[in-house]
Amino acid sequence: MASRGGFSNRIGFVLAAAGSAVGLGNIWKFPYEAGQNGGAMFLLVYLFFTFIICYPIMVGEISIGRRAGKDAYGSYKKIGGGRWGILGLFGIICGVMILSFYNVVAGWAFGYFLEISFGSLLKEGDFGAFFGRYTADYGDNFIFSICFMIITAFIVVRGISGGIEKASRILMPTLFIILIGLIIYSLTLENAMDGVRFYLLPDPSKLNIETIYSALGQAFFSLSLGMGALITYGSYIDKNQNIATSAAMITVMDVSVAFLAGLLIFPLVFSQGQTPTEGPGLVFVVLPGIFEAMGPLVGRIIGGGFFLLLCFAALTSTISLLEVPVAFLVDEKKLPRKAVVWILAAFIFLVGLPSMLSQGAVEAFSSLSWYDDKSFLDFVAEVFSDISLPLGGCLMSIFIAYRWKTYNMSEEIGNGYPAYKGSIIEKFVNVVITILAPIMLGLMFINTMLSKFFEISMF
Ligand code: PHE
């Protein structure tokens, strides 16, 4: 254990894991997914998945990691024997692919920080048109996403407590404070309450399979579940940590940031007379509007500050995404950490190039004829995140239920939480992992496959 490094204490782990969870998923993806899928109804389904399905899965992932003390592949293999390692490999591949496009979007956020603070973005007027031009311009994107990958690699090279943990400690609380400040401001704007209604008053007619499916994918993505990030982080904690409470804290922090992001964005959307169904451009189009209204100097400071923090939130997530394949190569292949980090970072950056060029820069990537004319970025995000992460969670549940067994998991959790055994939380976690999650996630997966490839829907 000592030679692999580890988190220095409980709060270090919780903040790093929450740092992994809180990211573009909360501030960029959550609001636009909610906007496209019926606002409050989406929020409700998302909360259901987060607390009922994802929380137990998070407890499971961290337990697997701590029991085995290895990377995602090594952990499954050590506990389950030979073939189960494939579950870990599947997660590692998802991590690589997610990072490849995530880094591109992080590059946009980085570019927005610079353009707002030091450039003339706030004078643009038509922020929608600006966003379109911006993401289609591969020159800037290339530079910013390369910068982002380099910064990520720098921190991952420094290891667990020196890099990952230190970065999370300061950034997370600051993000929280600035979000709250902006929300208070945005709620005072005209028509803001229409946004609040859209976001908080559920309309049952908006409930359909698409909403359920998007909310499920979003819950897994946002909590960094289903691909071994928390197995990997769990392998760096010591036995006296209370996994059940740590997982609860991580979940609550993540949900709070997503919830607050929605509470900021929807009042703004409605006060600016925009539509909530805008899609991936939503925050990039709507937010500059309030920063512009704050006046040139204040707008630059607050707007720049906001996008800088968004970059930091993204950074604590890219760090965890990169750590997953790094830990695999270091633990399994005994390769030197530093070289592995740089080589993987370069490789993943290259894998991300088609995604970067898929926002208008190169027509062939921007509209895939074999994928509903969606972009390459959409394709990677849907396959490796929306579909694969819930599948990863389903397979992990099956692994615990039928291979590792829940009593072994309880024993592992009991190390840092003696009262866990026999508690109501234990019963809840076990029911979800043995019954609810495999059935529900399995059905969702089968339905997705049928509807995507055969246009058949079970529901
Ligand atoms: N949870 C991160 C976010 O919300 C993204 C992520 C997914 C990070 C999977 C690690 C693993 O931005």
Residues whose N, C-alpha, C, O or C-beta is under 5 A from the ligand:
A	BS01	LIG	S20 A21 V22 G23 L24 G25 N26 F221 S222 L223 S224 L225 A229 S317 S320 L321
